[in-house]
Amino acid sequence: MEKNIRVGSNRYTVVDILFNVFNYIGFIIFTLLCVYPFYYLIINTISANNLSANGLINFFPKNIHFENYVEILKLDGLARAAWVSIGRTVIGTTLTVIASGFLGFMFTQEKMWRRKFWYRFMVITMYFNAGLIPMFLTMRNLQLTNTFWVYVIPTVVQPFYIILVKTFVESTPKSLQEAAEIDGAGILTIYARVIFPLTKPILATIAIFSAVGQWNAFYDTLIYVTDQKLYSLQYQLYTFLNQANSLAMLIKSNGTIGQSMEALAKQQTPTSIRMTISVIVVLPILFIYPIFQRYFVKGIMIGSVKG
């Protein structure tokens, strides 16, 4: 008979304990593998740049300084580009969540005009699209090129998000909507008062998907925007990333001859600039994930139960 071991108020067999130990070790190793790349980037951006450029910073920062961030944030156009990115992320995400929530709800309503046709038409667009040139011509004919709205309007209706909401709403009791209809509630009231509070987990999931997509996007700037005032942060950093060598030379030329060893250690290099830009790009998203994490798992699991 297998011996039980008492731990607190619970009893475990030896097999249970070994299984838990291996599980914890496995998860710890996996977590370290996921976290280490971010940690490596951060410690290299705050360490002496000459050591970082030679690959001597692996586990702990040395000669800590924050000159890399100061110099990068002082570059022309970066603050304006940051506001553009924040604006498109907030407005784009809000509109996408509103559209996905309401359209997903409407596709569950049998009284919707030609509901099946519109739903299938929307699903088809997930697999087929016109291509780059027709898309560009459409944006130009709609006079959206070189405007802020070219970042927002094309992404408002996302079929995948609508399907997630539709599936989520179908999993809620029909009797809730029927009771509201008996009380005289219209379609908008039913959505706002009954369905919307229930769909918060899936809408939070969509919000984080959309926010990450909007924040990281730079391809639309490359195609549709030539006005530098409308450059997004990602595109601006992308150009800086490609110009890391010349930026390092520019920053170095602003320094003085005969600098101390401490000043030389803070002198920017292409490697330090690339790593600093990567941290600036990733950091905001790392703060958003923990806020929405509690909705994320629940929302995506319930929304994906039915195809």
C-alpha positions as CSV (number, residue, x, y, z in Angstrom):
1,M,0.0,0.0,0.0
2,E,1.3,3.4,-1.0
3,K,2.2,5.6,2.0
4,N,0.5,8.9,2.4
5,I,2.3,12.0,3.6
6,R,0.5,14.7,5.4
7,V,1.3,18.3,4.3
8,G,-0.8,20.8,6.2
9,S,-4.5,19.6,6.0
10,N,-3.9,17.6,2.8
11,R,-2.5,14.1,2.3
12,Y,-0.3,13.3,-0.7
13,T,1.3,10.1,-2.0
14,V,5.0,10.0,-3.0
15,V,4.0,10.0,-6.7
16,D,1.9,13.1,-6.1
17,I,4.8,14.9,-4.5
18,L,7.2,13.9,-7.2
19,F,4.7,15.0,-9.9
20,N,4.3,18.4,-8.2
21,V,8.0,18.9,-7.8
22,F,8.7,18.1,-11.5
23,N,5.8,20.4,-12.4
24,Y,7.1,23.3,-10.4
25,I,10.7,22.8,-11.7
26,G,9.4,22.7,-15.3
27,F,7.3,25.8,-14.9
28,I,10.1,27.7,-13.2
29,I,12.5,26.8,-16.1
30,F,9.8,27.7,-18.7
31,T,9.2,31.1,-16.9
32,L,12.9,31.9,-16.8
33,L,13.2,31.1,-20.5
34,C,10.4,33.5,-21.2
35,V,11.5,36.3,-18.9
36,Y,15.2,36.2,-19.5
37,P,15.2,37.8,-23.0
38,F,13.4,40.9,-21.5
39,Y,15.7,40.9,-18.5
40,Y,18.7,40.7,-20.8
41,L,17.5,43.6,-22.9
42,I,16.9,45.8,-19.8
43,I,20.2,45.1,-18.0
44,N,22.1,45.8,-21.2
45,T,20.4,49.2,-21.7
46,I,21.3,50.3,-18.2
47,S,24.9,48.9,-18.1
48,A,28.1,50.4,-19.4
49,N,27.7,50.5,-23.2
50,N,31.2,49.4,-23.9
51,L,30.7,46.2,-21.9
52,S,27.3,45.7,-23.4
53,A,28.7,46.1,-27.0
54,N,31.3,43.4,-26.2
55,G,28.7,41.0,-24.8
56,L,30.0,41.1,-21.3
57,I,26.6,41.7,-19.6
58,N,24.7,38.5,-19.2
59,F,23.2,38.2,-15.7
60,F,23.7,41.4,-13.7
61,P,24.0,45.1,-14.8
62,K,27.3,46.8,-14.4
63,N,28.0,50.6,-14.0
64,I,24.3,51.4,-14.1
65,H,23.2,54.5,-15.9
66,F,20.1,55.7,-17.8
67,E,21.8,57.8,-20.5
68,N,20.6,55.5,-23.3
69,Y,16.9,56.3,-22.4
70,V,17.7,60.0,-22.0
71,E,19.4,60.3,-25.4
72,I,16.8,58.2,-27.2
73,L,13.9,60.2,-25.7
74,K,15.6,63.4,-26.7
75,L,15.5,62.5,-30.5
76,D,13.3,64.8,-32.6
77,G,9.8,63.6,-33.4
78,L,9.7,60.9,-30.8
79,A,7.2,62.6,-28.4
80,R,4.9,63.5,-31.2
81,A,5.1,59.9,-32.6
82,A,4.3,58.6,-29.1
83,W,1.1,60.7,-28.9
84,V,0.1,59.4,-32.3
85,S,0.5,55.8,-31.1
86,I,-1.3,56.4,-27.9
87,G,-4.1,58.1,-29.8
88,R,-4.5,55.3,-32.3
89,T,-4.3,52.7,-29.6
90,V,-7.0,54.3,-27.4
91,I,-9.4,55.3,-30.1
92,G,-8.8,52.3,-32.3
93,T,-9.3,49.9,-29.4
94,T,-12.4,51.6,-28.2
95,L,-14.1,51.6,-31.6
96,T,-13.0,48.0,-32.3
97,V,-14.5,46.8,-28.9
98,I,-17.7,48.7,-29.5
99,A,-18.1,47.4,-33.0
100,S,-17.1,43.8,-32.2
101,G,-19.4,43.7,-29.1
102,F,-22.5,45.0,-30.9
103,L,-22.1,43.2,-34.2
104,G,-21.3,39.9,-32.4
105,F,-24.5,40.4,-30.4
106,M,-26.5,41.2,-33.5
107,F,-25.4,38.1,-35.3
108,T,-27.1,36.1,-32.5
109,Q,-30.4,37.8,-33.2
110,E,-32.6,35.7,-35.5
111,K,-34.7,38.7,-36.5
112,M,-31.6,40.4,-38.1
113,W,-32.2,41.0,-41.8
114,R,-30.3,38.4,-43.8
115,R,-28.3,37.4,-40.8
116,K,-26.8,34.2,-42.2
117,F,-25.8,35.9,-45.5
118,W,-24.0,38.8,-43.7
119,Y,-22.3,36.5,-41.3
120,R,-21.0,34.2,-44.0
121,F,-19.9,37.3,-46.0
122,M,-18.0,38.5,-43.0
123,V,-16.3,35.1,-42.4
124,I,-15.2,35.0,-46.1
125,T,-13.2,38.2,-45.6
126,M,-11.1,36.4,-43.0
127,Y,-9.7,34.2,-45.7
128,F,-9.7,36.4,-48.8
129,N,-8.7,40.0,-49.3
130,A,-8.2,42.3,-52.2
131,G,-4.5,42.7,-51.7
132,L,-2.2,45.6,-51.1
133,I,-2.7,47.8,-54.2
134,P,-6.6,47.7,-54.2
135,M,-6.4,48.4,-50.5
136,F,-4.2,51.4,-51.0
137,L,-6.4,52.7,-53.9
138,T,-9.5,52.3,-51.6
139,M,-7.9,54.3,-48.8
140,R,-6.8,57.0,-51.2
141,N,-10.3,57.3,-52.8
142,L,-11.8,57.5,-49.4
143,Q,-9.2,60.3,-48.7
144,L,-7.9,58.5,-45.7
145,T,-4.2,58.4,-46.7
146,N,-2.1,60.9,-44.8
147,T,-4.8,61.2,-42.1
148,F,-4.9,59.9,-38.6
149,W,-8.1,57.9,-39.4
150,V,-6.3,55.5,-41.7
151,Y,-4.9,53.9,-38.5
152,V,-8.3,53.4,-37.0
153,I,-11.1,52.9,-39.5
154,P,-9.8,49.9,-41.4
155,T,-9.4,48.0,-38.2
156,V,-12.8,48.7,-36.6
157,V,-14.6,45.6,-37.9
158,Q,-12.5,42.5,-37.2
159,P,-14.3,39.2,-38.1
160,F,-12.3,37.1,-35.6
161,Y,-13.3,39.3,-32.7
162,I,-17.0,39.4,-33.9
163,I,-17.0,35.5,-34.0
164,L,-15.6,35.4,-30.4
165,V,-18.3,37.7,-29.1
166,K,-21.1,35.9,-31.0
167,T,-19.9,32.6,-29.6
168,F,-19.8,34.1,-26.1
169,V,-23.3,35.6,-26.3
170,E,-24.7,32.2,-27.6
171,S,-23.4,30.6,-24.4
172,T,-25.4,32.9,-22.2
173,P,-29.0,31.9,-21.2
174,K,-31.6,32.9,-23.8
175,S,-34.1,33.5,-21.1
176,L,-32.3,36.7,-20.0
177,Q,-33.1,38.3,-23.4
178,E,-36.6,36.9,-23.5
179,A,-37.3,38.3,-20.0
180,A,-36.1,41.7,-21.1
181,E,-38.2,41.6,-24.3
182,I,-41.3,40.7,-22.2
183,D,-40.6,43.8,-20.1
184,G,-40.6,45.9,-23.3
185,A,-36.9,46.4,-23.8
186,G,-35.7,47.1,-27.4
187,I,-32.6,45.7,-29.0
188,L,-30.3,48.5,-27.9
189,T,-31.6,48.3,-24.3
190,I,-31.1,44.5,-24.2
191,Y,-27.6,44.9,-25.4
192,A,-26.7,47.7,-23.1
193,R,-28.4,46.5,-20.0
194,V,-28.3,42.7,-20.3
195,I,-25.7,41.5,-22.7
196,F,-22.9,44.1,-22.4
197,P,-22.3,43.4,-18.6
198,L,-22.1,39.7,-19.3
199,T,-19.6,40.1,-22.2
200,K,-17.0,42.1,-20.3
201,P,-14.5,39.1,-20.1
202,I,-14.5,38.6,-23.9
203,L,-14.5,42.4,-24.6
204,A,-11.5,42.7,-22.3
205,T,-9.8,40.0,-24.3
206,I,-10.6,41.7,-27.6
207,A,-9.4,45.0,-26.0
208,I,-6.0,43.6,-25.3
209,F,-5.7,41.9,-28.7
210,S,-6.6,45.2,-30.4
211,A,-4.4,47.4,-28.2
212,V,-1.4,45.2,-28.8
213,G,-2.0,45.2,-32.5
214,Q,-2.5,49.0,-32.7
215,W,0.5,49.7,-30.5
216,N,2.9,47.4,-32.5
217,A,1.6,48.4,-35.9
218,F,3.9,50.2,-38.3
219,Y,3.2,48.7,-41.7
220,D,0.2,51.0,-42.3
221,T,2.4,54.0,-41.7
222,L,4.8,52.7,-44.2
223,I,2.1,52.3,-46.9
224,Y,-0.4,55.1,-46.3
225,V,1.4,57.9,-44.5
226,T,4.1,60.3,-45.8
227,D,3.4,63.2,-43.4
228,Q,6.1,63.0,-40.7
229,K,3.6,64.5,-38.2
230,L,1.5,61.4,-38.5
231,Y,4.4,58.9,-38.0
232,S,3.6,56.4,-35.3
233,L,6.0,55.6,-32.5
234,Q,6.7,52.1,-33.9
235,Y,7.5,53.5,-37.3
236,Q,9.7,56.2,-35.9
237,L,11.6,53.7,-33.8
238,Y,11.8,51.4,-36.8
239,T,13.5,54.1,-38.8
240,F,15.8,54.8,-35.8
241,L,16.6,51.1,-35.6
242,N,17.7,51.1,-39.2
243,Q,19.8,54.2,-38.6
244,A,21.3,52.9,-35.3
245,N,24.9,53.2,-36.6
246,S,24.4,56.8,-37.8
247,L,22.5,57.8,-34.7
248,A,25.3,56.4,-32.5
249,M,27.8,58.5,-34.5
250,L,25.6,61.6,-34.3
251,I,25.3,61.3,-30.5
252,K,29.0,60.6,-30.2
253,S,29.8,63.7,-32.3
254,N,27.9,65.8,-29.8
255,G,30.2,64.7,-27.0
256,T,33.5,66.3,-26.2
257,I,37.0,65.2,-26.9
258,G,38.9,63.9,-23.9
259,Q,36.0,62.4,-22.0
260,S,36.5,60.5,-18.8
261,M,36.2,56.7,-18.8
262,E,32.9,57.0,-17.0
263,A,31.6,59.2,-19.8
264,L,32.9,56.8,-22.5
265,A,31.1,54.0,-20.8
266,K,27.8,55.9,-21.2
267,Q,28.6,56.7,-24.9
268,Q,25.8,55.3,-27.1
269,T,26.6,52.4,-29.5
270,P,24.5,50.8,-32.2
271,T,23.8,47.9,-29.9
272,S,22.7,50.1,-27.0
273,I,20.4,52.1,-29.3
274,R,18.8,49.0,-30.7
275,M,18.3,47.4,-27.3
276,T,16.9,50.7,-25.8
277,I,14.4,51.1,-28.7
278,S,13.3,47.5,-28.2
279,V,12.6,48.1,-24.5
280,I,10.7,51.3,-25.2
281,V,8.5,49.4,-27.7
282,V,7.8,46.4,-25.5
283,L,7.4,48.1,-22.0
284,P,3.9,49.5,-22.4
285,I,2.5,46.2,-23.5
286,L,4.1,44.5,-20.5
287,F,2.2,46.8,-18.2
288,I,-1.1,46.2,-20.0
289,Y,-1.1,42.4,-19.8
290,P,-1.3,42.0,-16.0
291,I,-4.2,44.4,-15.9
292,F,-6.3,42.4,-18.3
293,Q,-4.9,39.0,-17.5
294,R,-7.8,38.0,-15.2
295,Y,-10.3,38.5,-18.0
296,F,-8.0,37.1,-20.7
297,V,-8.1,33.4,-19.9
298,K,-11.8,33.3,-19.1
299,G,-12.8,35.3,-22.1
300,I,-10.8,33.4,-24.7
301,M,-11.8,30.0,-23.3
302,I,-15.5,30.7,-23.3
303,G,-15.4,32.5,-26.6
304,S,-13.7,29.5,-28.3
305,V,-16.0,26.7,-27.1
306,K,-18.1,26.7,-30.2
307,G,-16.6,27.3,-33.7
